Amino acid sequence: MIKKLRRKFIIITMCSVILVMAALVGTINGSVYLHVVKRADIILQMLSDNGGTFPDKPAGGASTQPLNDPKSPAPSGDIGSANGSEGVGGGGSGKNSWLMYLNDNIVYDSSELAYETRYFSVNLTEDNTTRSIDTGRISAVDSDQAADYAREVVESGKKSGFIDDYRYLVTDLSDGTLIIFYDCGRSLDNARSFIAISVIISLICLVSVFALITLASGIVIRPIAETYEKQRRFITDAGHELKTPLAIINADADVLELESGDSDGSGDNEWLADIRRQTQRLTELTSELIMLAKTEEGGRKSMVAVEFPVSDVIAETAESYKAPAQLQNKKFNCDIEQGLAMTGDPKMIGQLVGIFLDNAVKYTPDGGRIDLKLARNGRNIVLNCKNTTQERIPKDKLKHLFDRFYRTDESRNSGTGGYGIGLSIAKTIVETHKGKISASCGEGNLLIITVVLPS
């Protein structure tokens, strides 16, 4: 249990760290990608406003101030902007004529932009026939490839997007269409490298965090482990201590019975009979608690793991419950596949089946049915125990059936006996054999306990 709790702590903590780191890395890389796209769209828009070319560089060089800066001198040439200026003309002059814009925000860039930018354009007529192709500013694409790219853009029907590493923008002209392609290869390569580096660094960080959490989990879980160990030890010690006084009480009841002349066991003395019943109940409860504590304590270390015929063990155990079921007018059906074998503790497996059938016989109403089935499913062995119940068990209660002292109906305590720890022992036995146990409801008031054990 402590190991399972520690694993859960590590898994939950690591999942939280992974989610936070994934959100952080995703946000940063997404921002980098959006910056590449935004920059490409700014350049494409400027090229589109100038008929597919950059505006002529002014003789005085480019300004490094935005147009809407009040300290910037007034432009002497025509400069396109989203603020209502006219389009950029070829041969504009003045410091601020070398500008780019996006929506209403003026953005400036280096005067070397025209020499650093690789792009090409395709001019189409109204019927999408190629009028002209300009590949003078790129060497990686020839006219035929440019025409193919343009044809693909037209077929897609989109106004902007990516084809390979080329960002494109479609501009409608009065006599046709202009498609401009901007090479984002370098920027995208840098973005991809940044993504790869960030992922590698994140993985290294996750491995480091995992190592630290694994070490820290032992310290965090230690108080719980100590408390659980004290509780288990108390149950074991108290159980052993209770055995002696219970045996004495039972012996004293026998003496009183002899002295009262009720030696024939007829049970005329109701007080002595009640003492016997309660003593027997306490003895059974003590034995089950000790058994549960020992099973959880020893786990697989205390299990005698041998290969044994599981079909024979289950059939032999089930045979003991056929008579009680028939006497209580309950239908008992066994469907056990013969010849199955598994590695484990045959005594524990027999006890497991006994717990299921004991519960089934106790809680199945008159006229109900009990079905026990054993079959192979791939590399596993599946054991099913089905029995009719008085009422259908709600789904929210099914997951608690294997909890200690849990009862779906407290009122049946005195009528059927039992203490609500049988299925807890069953769960421990299954987990000791590295199997899985679950509870579900079938049609009507049918409870199904399913056990999957590795063979």
C-alpha positions in Angstrom: 0.0 0.0 0.0 2.8 2.4 0.9 4.6 1.7 -2.4 1.4 2.3 -4.3 0.8 5.6 -2.5 4.4 6.6 -3.2 3.9 5.8 -6.9 0.7 7.8 -7.0 2.5 10.8 -5.4 5.3 10.6 -8.0 2.9 10.2 -10.9 0.6 13.1 -9.8 3.5 15.4 -9.2 5.2 14.6 -12.5 2.0 15.0 -14.4 1.6 18.5 -12.9 5.1 19.4 -13.7 4.8 18.1 -17.3 1.5 20.1 -17.8 3.1 23.3 -16.6 6.3 22.8 -18.6 4.3 21.8 -21.7 2.2 25.0 -21.4 5.3 27.1 -20.9 7.3 25.6 -23.8 4.2 25.6 -26.0 3.5 29.3 -25.3 7.1 30.3 -25.9 7.4 28.4 -29.2 4.0 29.5 -30.3 5.0 33.1 -29.8 8.2 32.5 -31.8 6.2 31.0 -34.6 3.6 33.8 -34.6 6.4 36.3 -34.7 7.8 34.7 -37.8 4.4 34.7 -39.4 3.7 38.3 -38.4 7.0 39.5 -39.8 6.4 37.6 -43.1 2.9 39.1 -43.4 4.3 42.6 -42.8 6.9 42.1 -45.6 4.3 40.6 -47.9 1.9 43.4 -47.4 4.6 46.0 -48.2 5.5 44.1 -51.3 1.9 43.9 -52.3 1.4 47.7 -51.8 4.3 48.2 -54.1 3.3 45.9 -56.9 5.5 43.0 -55.9 8.7 44.9 -55.3 10.4 46.9 -52.5 10.2 50.7 -52.7 13.3 52.3 -53.9 15.9 53.0 -51.3 16.2 56.7 -50.5 19.6 58.2 -51.1 19.9 59.4 -47.5 19.4 55.9 -46.0 16.6 54.6 -43.9 15.3 56.1 -40.7 15.3 54.0 -37.5 12.3 55.9 -36.1 8.7 54.9 -36.5 6.5 57.2 -38.7 4.2 58.2 -35.8 7.1 59.4 -33.6 6.7 63.1 -33.1 10.5 63.5 -33.1 10.7 62.0 -36.6 11.0 64.6 -39.5 8.2 64.7 -41.9 8.6 62.4 -44.9 9.3 64.0 -48.3 8.2 61.1 -50.4 4.9 59.1 -50.7 4.9 56.5 -48.0 2.2 53.8 -47.7 0.7 53.3 -44.3 -2.4 52.0 -42.6 -3.0 55.5 -41.2 -4.4 56.7 -44.5 -1.2 57.6 -46.4 -0.9 56.9 -50.1 0.8 53.9 -51.4 4.6 53.7 -51.6 5.9 55.0 -54.8 9.0 54.0 -56.6 11.7 56.5 -56.0 10.4 58.1 -52.8 12.9 60.2 -50.9 13.4 61.3 -47.3 14.5 59.6 -44.2 11.2 57.9 -43.4 10.4 56.5 -46.9 11.8 53.0 -46.0 9.0 51.7 -43.8 6.7 48.7 -43.2 3.4 48.6 -41.5 0.8 46.2 -40.1 -2.7 47.4 -39.6 -2.5 50.7 -37.8 0.9 50.1 -36.2 3.9 51.5 -38.0 7.0 49.3 -37.9 10.4 50.1 -39.1 13.2 47.8 -40.2 16.8 47.8 -41.4 17.6 49.4 -44.7 19.2 46.1 -45.6 15.8 44.4 -45.6 15.4 44.5 -49.4 18.8 42.8 -49.9 18.1 40.2 -47.2 14.6 39.2 -48.4 14.1 36.3 -50.8 10.8 36.4 -52.6 9.2 35.8 -55.9 5.8 36.7 -57.4 3.4 35.4 -60.0 1.0 37.7 -61.9 -2.2 36.0 -63.2 -4.9 37.2 -65.5 -8.6 37.2 -64.6 -8.9 33.6 -65.9 -5.8 32.5 -63.8 -3.5 32.4 -66.8 0.1 33.3 -66.0 0.9 36.8 -67.2 4.3 37.2 -65.7 6.7 35.6 -63.2 9.4 37.4 -61.2 12.0 35.1 -59.7 14.9 37.6 -59.8 15.1 37.8 -56.0 15.4 34.1 -55.3 17.6 31.4 -56.7 16.0 28.3 -55.2 12.8 28.6 -57.3 12.7 28.8 -61.1 9.7 29.9 -63.3 8.2 26.5 -63.6 8.2 25.9 -59.8 6.8 29.4 -59.3 3.9 28.6 -61.7 3.3 25.3 -59.9 3.1 27.1 -56.5 0.8 29.7 -57.9 -1.5 27.0 -59.4 -1.6 25.3 -56.0 -2.5 28.6 -54.3 -5.3 29.2 -56.7 -6.7 25.7 -56.2 -6.7 26.1 -52.5 -8.8 29.3 -52.6 -6.9 30.8 -49.7 -5.7 34.4 -49.5 -2.6 33.7 -47.4 -0.8 30.7 -45.9 2.2 28.5 -46.3 3.4 26.3 -49.1 6.5 24.5 -47.9 8.6 27.2 -46.3 7.1 30.0 -48.4 4.5 32.3 -47.0 2.2 33.7 -49.6 -0.3 36.6 -50.0 -2.9 36.9 -52.7 -3.7 40.4 -53.9 -6.7 41.1 -56.2 -5.9 43.5 -59.0 -8.2 45.2 -61.4 -7.1 43.0 -64.2 -6.1 39.9 -62.4 -4.3 38.5 -59.4 -0.8 39.0 -57.9 0.6 36.2 -55.7 3.7 37.0 -53.7 5.8 34.3 -52.0 8.2 35.1 -49.2 10.9 32.6 -48.2 10.6 32.0 -44.5 13.1 29.1 -44.6 15.7 30.7 -42.4 13.3 32.0 -39.8 11.4 28.7 -39.7 14.7 26.8 -39.4 15.6 29.0 -36.4 12.2 28.4 -34.9 12.5 24.7 -35.4 16.0 24.7 -33.8 14.6 26.7 -30.9 11.8 24.1 -30.5 14.2 21.2 -30.6 16.5 22.9 -28.0 13.6 23.8 -25.7 12.3 20.2 -25.9 15.7 18.7 -25.1 16.2 21.1 -22.2 12.6 20.4 -21.0 13.3 16.6 -21.1 16.5 17.1 -19.1 14.7 19.2 -16.6 11.9 16.6 -16.3 14.4 13.8 -15.7 16.1 15.9 -13.0 12.7 16.8 -11.4 11.7 13.1 -11.5 14.9 12.1 -9.7 14.4 14.8 -7.0 10.7 13.9 -6.6 11.6 10.2 -6.3 14.1 11.1 -3.5 11.7 13.5 -1.8 8.7 11.2 -2.0 10.3 8.9 0.5 10.6 11.7 3.0 7.0 12.9 2.3 5.5 9.5 2.6 7.5 8.4 5.7 5.1 9.8 8.3 2.2 8.0 6.6 4.2 4.8 6.3 5.1 4.9 10.0 1.4 5.5 10.9 0.3 2.7 8.7 2.9 0.4 10.1 1.8 1.2 13.7 -1.8 0.6 12.7 -1.0 -2.8 11.1 1.1 -3.8 14.1 -1.6 -2.8 16.5 -4.1 -4.9 14.6 -1.8 -7.9 14.7 -0.8 -7.5 18.3 -4.4 -6.8 19.5 -5.7 -9.7 17.5 -3.3 -12.1 19.2 -4.0 -10.6 22.6 -7.8 -11.0 22.1 -7.5 -14.6 21.3 -6.6 -15.6 24.8 -9.5 -13.9 26.7 -11.9 -15.1 24.0 -10.8 -18.6 24.5 -11.2 -18.2 28.3 -14.7 -16.7 27.9 -15.7 -19.6 25.7 -14.3 -22.1 28.2 -16.1 -20.4 31.1 -19.3 -20.6 29.1 -18.7 -24.4 28.8 -18.2 -24.6 32.6 -21.3 -22.6 33.3 -23.2 -24.8 30.9 -22.1 -27.9 32.8 -22.9 -26.4 36.2 -26.4 -25.3 35.0 -27.1 -28.9 33.9 -27.3 -28.0 30.2 -24.5 -30.4 29.2 -26.5 -31.9 26.4 -26.1 -28.8 24.4 -29.8 -28.2 23.9 -29.3 -24.5 24.2 -32.0 -23.9 26.8 -29.9 -21.3 28.5 -30.3 -18.4 26.1 -27.7 -16.2 27.8 -25.0 -18.8 27.5 -25.9 -19.4 23.9 -25.6 -15.7 23.2 -22.2 -15.6 24.9 -21.1 -18.5 22.6 -22.4 -16.7 19.5 -20.7 -13.4 20.2 -17.5 -15.1 21.3 -17.5 -17.0 18.0 -18.1 -13.8 16.0 -15.2 -12.0 17.8 -13.0 -15.0 17.2 -13.7 -15.0 13.5 -13.3 -11.2 13.3 -9.9 -11.4 15.1 -8.7 -14.2 12.8 -9.7 -12.2 9.7 -8.0 -9.0 10.9 -4.8 -10.9 11.6 -5.0 -12.6 8.3 -5.5 -9.3 6.5 -2.6 -7.7 8.3 -0.2 -10.6 7.6 -1.2 -10.7 4.0 -0.6 -6.9 3.5 2.7 -7.1 5.5 4.2 -10.1 3.7 2.9 -9.5 0.2 4.7 -11.5 -2.4 7.5 -12.3 0.1 5.2 -14.5 2.2 3.5 -16.1 -0.8 4.4 -19.6 -1.7 4.7 -19.3 -5.4 4.4 -22.6 -7.2 2.8 -23.8 -10.4 -0.4 -25.5 -9.6 -3.6 -26.6 -11.4 -5.9 -23.7 -10.6 -8.9 -25.4 -12.2 -8.7 -28.2 -9.7 -8.3 -25.8 -6.7 -11.2 -23.7 -7.6 -13.4 -26.7 -8.4 -12.6 -28.2 -5.1 -13.4 -25.0 -3.2 -16.6 -24.4 -5.1 -17.8 -28.0 -4.3 -18.0 -27.1 -0.6 -20.6 -24.3 -1.3 -23.0 -26.3 -3.5 -24.9 -27.9 -0.6 -25.4 -24.7 1.4 -26.7 -23.0 -1.7 -29.2 -25.8 -2.5 -30.4 -25.9 1.1 -31.2 -22.1 0.9 -33.0 -22.6 -2.5 -30.3 -20.8 -4.5 -29.2 -21.9 -7.9 -25.4 -22.6 -8.1 -23.7 -23.1 -11.5 -20.0 -23.7 -12.0 -18.4 -23.3 -15.4 -14.7 -24.1 -14.9 -12.3 -24.6 -17.9 -10.3 -27.7 -17.2 -6.5 -28.0 -17.4 -5.7 -24.4 -16.5 -2.5 -23.8 -14.4 -0.9 -20.7 -13.0 2.0 -19.7 -10.7 1.0 -18.6 -7.3 -0.1 -19.7 -3.8 -2.9 -22.4 -4.2 -4.0 -21.8 -0.6 -4.5 -18.1 -1.2 -6.4 -18.8 -4.4 -8.7 -21.2 -2.7 -9.3 -18.6 0.1 -10.1 -16.1 -2.6 -12.8 -18.2 -4.2 -14.1 -19.1 -0.7 -14.6 -15.4 0.1 -16.5 -14.8 -3.2 -18.8 -17.8 -2.7 -19.3 -17.2 1.0 -20.5 -13.6 0.2 -22.6 -14.9 -2.7 -24.4 -17.5 -0.5 -24.9 -15.0 2.3 -26.4 -12.2 0.2 -28.2 -13.9 -2.6 -31.9 -14.0 -1.8 -34.0 -17.2 -2.0 -34.6 -18.2 -5.6 -31.5 -16.2 -6.8 -28.6 -17.6 -8.7 -24.8 -17.9 -8.2 -22.5 -18.3 -11.2 -18.8 -19.1 -11.0 -16.8 -19.1 -14.2 -13.1 -19.7 -14.8 -11.6 -19.4 -18.3 -8.4 -18.4 -20.1 -8.2 -15.1 -21.9 -5.0 -14.8 -23.8 -2.1 -15.0 -21.4 -4.4 -14.3 -18.4 -6.9 -16.4 -16.4 -10.2 -14.7 -15.7 -12.4 -15.6 -12.7 -16.0 -14.4 -12.6 -18.4 -14.7 -9.7 -21.9 -13.5 -10.3 -24.7 -13.5 -7.8 -28.2 -12.0 -7.5 -28.6 -9.3 -4.8 -31.7 -8.0 -3.0 -31.3 -4.6 -4.6 -29.2 -3.2 -7.4 -25.9 -1.8 -6.0 -25.4 1.9 -7.1 -22.3 2.6 -9.2 -20.9 5.0 -6.6 -20.9 2.2 -4.0 -19.2 -0.4 -6.3 -15.8 1.2 -6.0 -16.0 0.9 -2.2 -16.8 -2.8 -2.0 -13.2 -3.7 -1.5 -12.7 -1.2 1.4 -12.4 -2.5 4.9 -15.6 -2.8 6.9 -17.6 -1.3 4.0 -21.2 -2.4 3.6 -23.7 -1.3 1.0 -26.5 -2.2 3.4 -25.8 -1.8 7.1 -29.1 -3.3 8.1 -28.0 -6.8 6.9 -25.2 -6.9 9.4 -27.0 -8.9 12.1 -28.9 -11.1 9.6 -26.1 -12.4 7.6 -23.0 -12.0 9.8 -19.7 -11.0 8.3 -17.6 -7.9 9.0 -17.1 -6.2 5.7 -13.4 -7.2 5.3 -13.7 -10.3 3.2 -13.4 -8.5 -0.1 -10.5 -6.4 1.3 -8.7 -9.7 1.9 -9.6 -10.8 -1.6 -8.2 -7.6 -3.1 -5.0 -8.1 -1.2 -4.7 -11.7 -2.4 -5.3 -10.6 -6.0 -2.7 -7.7 -5.8 -0.2 -10.1 -4.2 -0.5 -12.2 -7.4 -0.1 -9.1 -9.5 -3.7 -9.4 -10.8 -6.6 -7.0 -11.1 -10.0 -7.1 -9.3 -13.2 -5.1 -10.1 -16.9 -5.1 -9.4 -19.7 -4.2 -11.8 -23.5 -4.7 -12.1 -25.2 -6.8 -14.8 -28.8 -7.0 -15.9 -31.2 -6.8 -13.0 -29.8 -7.0 -9.5 -26.7 -8.9 -10.6 -23.3 -8.3 -8.9 -20.3 -9.3 -10.9 -16.8 -9.7 -9.3 -14.1 -10.1 -11.9 -10.5 -11.2 -11.2 -7.8 -11.2 -13.9 -4.7 -13.2 -12.9 -1.5 -13.7 -14.9 -0.9 -17.3 -15.7 
